[in-house]
């Protein structure tokens, strides 16, 4: 399962896949912002970039409700 890879590398790869990044973007390592949280580069035209604040909040609430069930 781990293919001899570190857990953080496996998780980073899964996040990249979830973000729908192409192979070029997947080759880039995540960057860290000042709070030490990894940042993954995404396409400038990603769906979230076109969503209103209300839509983003609705998606978050839907996600949280899904975790409770």
DALINFEN-V839996 format. One record per backbone hydrogen bond with DSSP energy under -1.0 kcal/mol. NH is the residue of the N-H (numbers start at 0). CO is the residue of the C=O. E is the energy in kcal/mol with one decimal. If there is no record, write none. Layout:
nh = <NH,NH>
co = <CO,CO>
e = <E,E>
//
This chain:
nh = <4,9,10,11,12,13,14,15,16,17,18,19,20,25,26,30,32,35,38,45,48,49,55,56,57,58,59,60,61,62,63,64,65,66,67>
co = <1,5,6,7,8,9,10,11,12,13,14,16,15,21,22,38,36,32,30,42,45,46,51,52,53,54,55,56,57,58,59,60,61,62,63>
e = <-2.8,-1.9,-2.7,-2.2,-2.0,-2.2,-2.4,-2.3,-2.3,-2.3,-1.8,-1.2,-2.0,-2.3,-1.4,-2.3,-1.8,-2.6,-4.6,-1.7,-1.6,-1.7,-2.2,-2.5,-2.2,-2.2,-2.3,-2.8,-2.4,-2.3,-2.4,-2.4,-1.9,-1.4,-1.1>
//
